[in-house]
Amino acid sequence: MNHLTFTALADPHRFQIVELLRARPLSVGEIADQLNLRQPQTSKHLRVLSDAGLITVHPQANRRICHLQPTAFRDLDDWLGRYRSLWEARLDRLDDYLSTLPPATPDPTEPGGSP
């Protein structure tokens, strides 16, 4: 797991490309069309995703087909897994605390509040 993964996914267009590729592999032209981007822009984003190990690009006749790289996402999930129990414990404590609070009473000055 490296910082390039987060840098690559932080850009909205690159995140959208990953979302598109979840359904099926796509050509560079198909990605550009679906995101309404010019092909050079799309290729630049694909290069960043490829450098981060998130996708692979394979030539097929005169097209380049982009595929998600599952290993990169497993690595990301493994890294996030280390923090999952921490988040769950904190949310459980918040839930416990919230259950000790008295129910909220309606504010009569708010719409829908009792007069």
NUKE-420216 format. One record per residue (C-alpha): residue number from 1; x, y, z. Coordinates in Angstrom, 3 decimals, padded with zeros to 6 digits, always signed. Layout:
% NUKE-420216
[NUM [X Y Z]]
...
This chain:
% NUKE-420216
[1 [+000.000 +000.000 +000.000]]
[2 [+001.505 +003.323 -001.012]]
[3 [+000.521 +006.963 -001.068]]
[4 [+000.057 +006.863 -004.847]]
[5 [-003.178 +004.930 -004.333]]
[6 [-004.746 +007.726 -002.312]]
[7 [-003.371 +010.428 -004.587]]
[8 [-004.804 +008.645 -007.622]]
[9 [-008.239 +008.120 -006.092]]
[10 [-008.444 +011.659 -004.695]]
[11 [-009.122 +013.138 -008.126]]
[12 [-012.844 +013.020 -009.004]]
[13 [-012.249 +012.032 -012.641]]
[14 [-009.930 +009.179 -011.673]]
[15 [-012.405 +008.005 -009.057]]
[16 [-015.132 +008.033 -011.723]]
[17 [-012.902 +006.005 -014.045]]
[18 [-012.480 +003.370 -011.346]]
[19 [-016.239 +003.315 -010.826]]
[20 [-016.800 +002.823 -014.569]]
[21 [-014.280 -000.007 -014.697]]
[22 [-016.038 -001.830 -011.862]]
[23 [-018.732 -002.853 -014.338]]
[24 [-016.401 -004.032 -017.111]]
[25 [-013.149 -003.267 -018.903]]
[26 [-013.418 -000.251 -021.214]]
[27 [-011.363 +001.301 -023.963]]
[28 [-009.752 +004.688 -023.500]]
[29 [-012.237 +006.144 -025.994]]
[30 [-015.234 +004.689 -024.142]]
[31 [-014.004 +006.167 -020.870]]
[32 [-013.425 +009.558 -022.493]]
[33 [-016.921 +009.510 -024.003]]
[34 [-018.648 +008.480 -020.776]]
[35 [-016.871 +011.161 -018.741]]
[36 [-017.106 +013.784 -021.471]]
[37 [-013.328 +014.269 -021.438]]
[38 [-010.869 +014.709 -024.284]]
[39 [-008.742 +011.665 -024.984]]
[40 [-005.449 +013.322 -023.873]]
[41 [-007.016 +014.205 -020.508]]
[42 [-008.331 +010.667 -020.146]]
[43 [-004.946 +009.170 -021.009]]
[44 [-003.277 +011.370 -018.395]]
[45 [-005.705 +010.163 -015.712]]
[46 [-005.241 +006.559 -016.802]]
[47 [-001.471 +006.941 -016.537]]
[48 [-001.794 +008.069 -012.901]]
[49 [-004.108 +005.125 -012.117]]
[50 [-001.707 +002.746 -013.843]]
[51 [+001.334 +004.148 -012.007]]
[52 [-000.545 +003.625 -008.735]]
[53 [-001.184 -000.007 -009.704]]
[54 [-004.965 +000.423 -009.742]]
[55 [-005.467 -000.441 -013.415]]
[56 [-003.722 -002.204 -016.252]]
[57 [-003.990 -001.202 -019.883]]
[58 [-003.765 -003.846 -022.612]]
[59 [-003.548 -003.181 -026.339]]
[60 [-006.274 -004.841 -028.402]]
[61 [-005.998 -004.153 -032.141]]
[62 [-005.960 -000.341 -032.387]]
[63 [-007.554 +000.203 -028.973]]
[64 [-006.228 +000.190 -025.425]]
[65 [-008.476 -001.654 -022.977]]
[66 [-008.385 -000.694 -019.284]]
[67 [-008.941 -003.228 -016.504]]
[68 [-009.063 -002.809 -012.740]]
[69 [-006.187 -004.439 -010.892]]
[70 [-007.872 -006.412 -008.049]]
[71 [-004.676 -006.837 -006.025]]
[72 [-004.402 -003.085 -005.457]]
[73 [-007.909 -002.957 -004.041]]
[74 [-007.281 -005.961 -001.784]]
[75 [-004.202 -004.172 -000.458]]
[76 [-006.297 -001.059 +000.153]]
[77 [-008.962 -003.107 +001.937]]
[78 [-006.292 -004.815 +004.084]]
[79 [-004.874 -001.431 +005.060]]
[80 [-008.326 -000.050 +005.888]]
[81 [-009.092 -003.226 +007.855]]
[82 [-006.457 -002.252 +010.397]]
[83 [-008.528 +000.829 +011.233]]
[84 [-011.982 -000.724 +010.935]]
[85 [-012.020 -002.117 +014.481]]
[86 [-010.917 +001.269 +015.838]]
[87 [-013.750 +003.045 +014.019]]
[88 [-016.288 +000.426 +015.056]]
[89 [-015.240 +000.677 +018.705]]
[90 [-015.557 +004.456 +018.627]]
[91 [-018.957 +004.293 +016.970]]
[92 [-020.099 +001.719 +019.543]]
[93 [-019.020 +004.073 +022.351]]
[94 [-020.874 +006.947 +020.682]]
[95 [-023.979 +004.784 +020.365]]
[96 [-023.703 +003.826 +024.058]]
[97 [-023.372 +007.495 +025.032]]
[98 [-026.300 +008.590 +022.862]]
[99 [-028.518 +005.932 +024.414]]
[100 [-027.930 +007.513 +027.852]]
[101 [-029.228 +010.924 +026.766]]
[102 [-032.847 +011.853 +027.466]]
[103 [-035.135 +012.042 +024.443]]
[104 [-035.150 +015.408 +022.734]]
[105 [-038.143 +017.609 +023.482]]
[106 [-039.674 +019.555 +020.610]]
[107 [-038.748 +023.236 +020.446]]
[108 [-042.003 +025.239 +020.344]]
[109 [-040.310 +027.917 +018.196]]
[110 [-039.414 +025.378 +015.483]]
[111 [-041.905 +024.428 +012.762]]
[112 [-043.820 +021.377 +013.912]]
[113 [-042.987 +022.025 +017.569]]
[114 [-045.687 +022.090 +020.241]]
[115 [-047.027 +025.549 +021.230]]
